[in-house]
Amino acid sequence: YQCSQCDKAFANKGVLTSHQRTHTDEKSYQCSQCNKAFLHKSNLVQHLRTHTGEKPNQCSLCDKAFTSKGDLTRHKRIHTGEKPYQCNQCDKAFTNKGDLTIHQRIHTGEKPYQCSQCDKAFATKFDLTIHQRIHTGHAIEKPYQCSQCYKAFPYKSNFTRHQRTHTGEKQYQCSQC
């Protein structure tokens, strides 16, 4: 069964029909609780877990649980140390593809997230969101200031982590060395 839009071929008609929705933006599966719509039933099923709190995918190493198998797979890399996503510009490797994509913007200079108020551009959506608070008057207060370099932080946890750069303290110790 071949798609008339992009010539991709599929083993059965059901999979073809599901694929064709990607061309039409037809979202047939809607959440009855928040009205969010999805292309595929499996995405709706996974989304429903955000309302029920169900986390059927449990890590056998630390008992942490996740809503999706993909999230569990990514989590397990913490235990294995696996970093399958390697930057082709430098030696850095990452546990998930999204982190690699963001990292590669250092090399390319790509800043796809642009502020509609002042045209300043950012490499991540998070950085844009933080920046936009300047325009809305909701800029984050930074009450935690380092006495050594005067850098300020909005959260105590960020400040504590920063202080370790001055003390050389390592929070985690390697069990092998």
C-alpha positions in Angstrom: 0.0 0.0 0.0 1.6 3.2 -1.2 1.0 6.7 -0.1 0.0 9.0 -3.0 1.5 12.1 -1.2 5.1 10.9 -0.6 5.4 7.5 -2.2 6.2 5.7 1.1 5.0 2.1 1.1 3.3 0.2 3.9 2.5 -3.5 4.6 -1.2 -2.9 5.3 -4.0 -0.4 4.6 -4.4 0.5 8.3 -0.9 1.7 8.7 -1.2 3.6 5.4 -4.4 5.3 6.6 -2.6 6.2 9.9 0.4 7.6 7.9 -1.8 9.7 5.6 -3.0 11.7 8.6 0.5 13.2 8.8 -0.1 15.0 5.5 -3.6 16.3 6.4 -3.0 17.2 10.1 -6.2 15.3 10.8 -6.2 14.5 14.5 -8.9 11.8 15.0 -8.1 10.9 18.6 -9.2 13.5 21.2 -8.8 13.5 25.0 -12.2 13.7 26.7 -10.6 15.5 29.7 -8.7 18.3 28.1 -9.7 18.2 24.4 -6.1 17.8 23.2 -6.1 15.9 19.8 -3.7 13.3 18.5 -2.8 11.7 15.1 -2.5 8.2 16.6 -4.4 6.3 19.2 -1.2 5.2 20.9 -0.3 8.9 21.5 -3.8 9.5 23.1 -3.4 6.4 25.3 0.0 7.7 26.5 -1.4 11.2 27.0 -4.3 9.9 29.1 -1.7 8.7 31.7 -0.9 12.4 32.4 -4.5 12.6 33.8 -4.6 9.2 35.6 -1.0 9.3 36.9 -0.5 5.8 35.6 3.2 4.9 35.1 3.3 1.3 33.9 7.0 1.3 32.7 9.2 0.6 35.8 12.9 0.6 35.9 14.2 -2.7 37.3 17.4 -1.0 38.7 15.9 1.8 40.8 12.1 1.4 40.8 11.5 4.8 39.1 8.4 4.5 36.9 7.4 6.2 33.6 4.4 6.8 31.4 6.1 5.6 28.2 8.5 2.9 27.2 10.6 5.5 25.4 11.0 7.5 28.6 12.1 4.3 30.5 14.6 3.5 27.7 16.1 7.0 28.0 16.2 6.8 31.8 18.0 3.4 31.8 20.9 5.1 30.0 21.6 6.9 33.4 22.4 3.4 34.8 24.3 2.0 31.8 26.2 5.2 30.9 25.2 4.7 27.3 25.4 7.8 25.2 24.3 6.7 21.7 24.0 10.2 20.2 27.5 11.5 19.2 28.2 15.0 17.9 30.0 14.8 14.5 31.8 18.1 15.2 33.4 17.2 18.6 33.8 14.3 21.0 30.6 15.0 23.0 28.0 12.3 23.2 24.5 12.4 24.7 21.9 10.1 26.2 19.1 11.5 24.1 18.7 12.9 20.6 17.1 16.2 21.7 20.2 17.1 23.8 22.4 16.4 20.8 20.3 18.6 18.6 20.5 21.5 21.1 24.3 20.9 21.5 24.9 21.0 17.7 23.5 24.5 17.6 26.8 25.6 19.4 28.6 24.6 16.2 26.1 25.8 13.7 25.1 29.0 15.4 21.5 28.1 14.7 19.0 30.0 16.9 15.5 28.9 15.7 13.5 30.5 18.6 12.9 34.2 17.9 11.4 36.7 20.3 8.4 38.4 18.7 8.9 41.5 20.8 12.6 42.4 20.0 13.8 39.9 17.4 16.4 38.4 19.7 17.0 34.7 18.8 17.8 31.7 21.0 19.0 28.2 20.6 16.4 26.6 22.9 12.7 27.3 23.5 13.5 27.4 27.3 15.9 30.3 26.8 13.3 32.1 24.7 10.7 31.6 27.5 13.1 33.0 30.1 14.0 35.9 27.9 10.3 36.8 27.2 9.8 37.5 30.9 11.7 40.7 30.4 8.9 42.0 28.2 6.0 40.8 30.4 7.5 42.2 33.6 7.9 38.7 35.0 11.7 38.5 35.0 13.0 36.0 37.5 14.4 37.4 40.7 18.0 36.2 41.5 18.3 36.4 45.2 21.2 34.0 45.6 24.5 35.8 44.8 27.9 34.2 44.8 30.3 36.1 47.1 33.3 35.1 45.0 32.3 36.0 41.5 29.0 37.9 42.1 27.0 35.7 39.7 23.4 35.6 40.8 20.9 32.7 40.7 17.1 32.4 40.9 17.1 29.1 42.8 19.1 27.9 45.8 19.8 24.6 44.0 21.5 26.4 41.1 23.5 28.5 43.5 24.7 25.5 45.4 25.7 23.7 42.2 27.6 26.8 41.1 29.5 27.1 44.4 31.1 23.7 43.7 32.9 25.3 40.8 34.8 27.4 43.3 35.4 24.6 45.9 36.1 21.8 43.6 33.7 19.6 45.5 32.4 16.6 43.6 28.8 15.7 44.5 29.0 12.2 43.1 31.8 9.8 43.7 32.8 7.1 41.2 32.3 3.6 42.8 35.0 2.1 40.6 37.9 4.5 41.4 
